[in-house]
Amino acid sequence: MMLPLDTRVLADAQAVAEQACALISVAAAQAIAERGVFRIVLAGGTTPQRAYALLATTAQDWARWQVFWGDERCVPVADPQRNSQWRWSGAQHFPIPSELGAQIAATQYAQTVAQYLPFDLVLLGMGEDGHTASLFPGADLAQGLSVAVYHAPKPPVERVSLTIEALQACRQQLVLVTGAGKAQAVAAWRAGATLPIAAAVRADAWVLLDQAATC
């Protein structure tokens, strides 16, 4: 699939983070008004973390936020490489228990997320190779809600990821891609290449790119 219709090109990574913060805030307010809770899946990486830091400075009804993660590295709980190191005070967090090992964690997390679907908002990033979450090119894009990953191209090689099925089980997706290092993958995605990001992103997703990622 080529890029979704609602793809916006912004000036730089800071502009992407600011727009993401605004979109997440609106989605949260709407979900809480309609259903009393906001369920969000976070992506790892530096691009989304800019948005998370901005959100932390805003007034949110944090007690009604339920926070999940799209993937996690199999390292100790306190390891700074863990995506779940990011927390918003007051929100309810559901980290992937990847310290238990990939398979046990994948099984347990599938059981956890199954209780909360559909998510309200799923955030996705993209690596330079077109991967998203810990779904890498050439890997089996497994069925179910969560999958154990044993051969990630960058260490740590053992990870846990939500599947495409889980990443699409939401009311809205928000994709954040910044930096010149992503430009080749963005061009391939635009051209219809078979990439994990292309498989995971729905046609109705919001996609925010910076100028550098489109050159």
C-alpha positions in Angstrom: 0.0 0.0 0.0 1.2 3.5 -0.8 1.2 6.4 1.7 -2.2 7.1 3.2 -4.3 10.0 1.9 -3.8 12.0 5.2 -0.1 12.3 4.9 1.3 15.7 6.1 4.9 17.0 5.4 6.1 19.4 8.1 9.2 21.5 8.5 11.2 19.4 10.9 11.1 16.9 13.7 10.0 19.5 16.3 7.0 20.4 14.1 6.1 16.8 13.8 6.3 16.4 17.5 4.1 19.5 18.1 1.5 18.3 15.6 1.5 14.8 17.1 1.0 16.3 20.6 -2.0 18.2 19.3 -3.5 15.2 17.6 -3.0 12.9 20.6 -4.6 15.5 22.9 -7.7 15.8 20.7 -8.0 12.0 20.4 -7.7 11.7 24.2 -10.3 14.3 24.9 -12.7 12.7 22.5 -12.2 9.2 23.8 -12.6 10.2 27.4 -15.8 12.2 26.5 -17.3 9.3 24.6 -16.1 6.3 26.6 -14.5 7.5 29.8 -11.0 6.2 29.0 -8.2 6.7 26.5 -6.2 3.7 25.3 -3.0 4.5 23.5 -0.2 2.3 22.2 3.2 4.0 22.2 6.0 3.6 19.7 9.7 3.6 20.7 12.4 5.8 19.2 13.5 9.4 19.5 10.8 10.8 17.1 7.8 9.8 19.2 9.6 10.7 22.5 9.7 14.4 21.4 5.9 14.2 21.3 5.7 12.4 24.6 7.8 15.1 26.3 5.5 17.8 24.9 2.4 15.9 26.1 3.9 15.7 29.6 3.7 19.6 29.8 0.0 19.7 28.9 -3.1 19.4 31.0 -4.5 15.9 30.5 -6.9 13.7 32.4 -4.1 11.3 33.0 -6.1 9.1 35.4 -8.2 8.1 32.4 -5.2 7.2 30.2 -4.3 3.5 29.7 -0.9 3.2 28.1 0.4 0.2 26.1 3.5 -0.4 24.0 3.9 -1.6 20.4 7.1 -3.5 21.1 9.8 -4.0 23.7 13.4 -5.2 23.9 14.2 -8.2 26.1 16.4 -6.5 28.7 16.0 -5.9 32.4 13.2 -3.7 33.6 15.5 -0.8 34.6 17.5 -1.0 31.4 17.5 2.4 29.6 16.9 0.7 26.3 13.4 -0.3 27.4 10.6 1.6 25.6 8.6 1.4 28.7 11.1 3.6 30.6 8.8 6.4 29.4 5.9 7.1 31.8 3.4 9.8 32.3 2.6 10.4 36.0 -0.9 9.5 36.8 -1.6 7.3 33.8 -2.2 3.5 34.0 0.6 1.7 32.3 0.7 -1.8 30.8 4.3 -2.6 29.9 5.4 -5.7 28.0 7.0 -8.1 30.5 9.9 -8.7 28.2 12.3 -9.4 31.1 10.6 -12.8 31.2 11.9 -13.8 27.8 10.3 -13.2 24.4 7.9 -16.1 24.2 6.5 -15.9 27.7 6.2 -12.1 27.4 4.4 -12.4 24.0 1.9 -14.9 25.3 1.2 -12.8 28.4 0.9 -9.5 26.5 -1.5 -11.0 24.0 -3.7 -12.0 26.9 -3.5 -8.5 28.4 -4.2 -6.5 25.3 -7.1 -8.8 24.3 -9.0 -7.4 27.2 -8.7 -3.8 26.1 -9.3 -3.8 22.3 -9.9 -1.8 20.3 -7.2 0.8 21.2 -8.2 4.4 20.7 -4.9 5.4 19.1 -1.8 3.4 18.0 1.4 5.3 17.4 3.9 3.9 14.9 7.4 4.9 13.9 9.5 3.6 11.1 13.2 2.4 10.9 15.5 3.1 8.1 14.8 -0.4 6.7 11.0 0.1 6.8 10.4 -1.8 10.0 7.8 -0.7 12.5 7.4 -1.8 16.1 9.7 -4.9 16.0 8.3 -6.2 12.7 11.4 -6.3 10.4 11.7 -6.9 6.7 11.8 -10.6 5.8 10.3 -11.7 9.1 7.1 -13.7 9.4 4.3 -11.2 10.1 2.6 -13.5 12.6 -1.0 -13.8 13.3 -2.5 -13.2 16.8 -1.9 -10.1 18.9 1.7 -10.4 20.0 4.8 -12.2 18.7 8.2 -13.2 20.0 11.1 -11.8 17.9 14.5 -13.6 18.1 16.6 -12.2 15.2 16.3 -8.4 15.2 19.0 -6.9 13.0 20.2 -4.6 15.8 20.8 -5.7 19.4 19.2 -6.7 21.5 18.1 -9.4 19.0 15.4 -10.7 21.3 12.2 -8.7 21.4 8.4 -8.7 21.7 6.1 -7.0 19.3 2.4 -6.4 18.7 1.4 -8.0 15.4 -0.2 -6.2 12.4 -3.5 -7.5 13.6 -3.1 -5.8 17.0 -1.6 -2.6 15.6 -4.6 -2.2 13.3 -7.1 -3.0 16.0 -7.7 0.6 16.9 -9.9 3.6 16.1 -7.0 5.6 14.7 -3.3 5.2 13.8 -0.7 8.0 14.0 2.6 7.5 12.1 5.7 9.6 12.9 8.7 9.6 10.6 11.6 12.1 10.7 15.1 12.4 9.5 17.1 12.0 6.2 18.0 8.5 7.1 14.3 7.5 6.6 14.0 9.1 3.1 14.9 6.0 1.1 12.3 3.9 3.0 9.7 6.6 2.7 10.3 6.6 -1.1 10.0 2.8 -1.3 6.8 2.9 0.7 5.4 5.6 -1.6 6.3 3.4 -4.6 4.4 0.5 -3.2 7.3 -1.6 -1.9 6.6 -4.6 0.4 7.7 -3.2 3.8 6.4 -4.0 7.3 5.4 -0.3 7.7 3.3 -0.5 4.6 1.6 -3.7 5.8 0.9 -2.3 9.3 -0.5 1.2 8.4 -4.1 1.5 7.4 -5.4 3.6 4.6 -7.1 6.0 7.1 -4.0 6.6 9.2 -2.6 10.0 10.0 1.1 10.2 8.8 3.4 13.0 9.8 6.7 13.4 7.9 9.3 16.0 8.2 11.0 17.5 5.1 14.2 15.6 5.6 12.3 12.3 5.4 10.9 13.2 2.0 14.1 14.4 0.2 
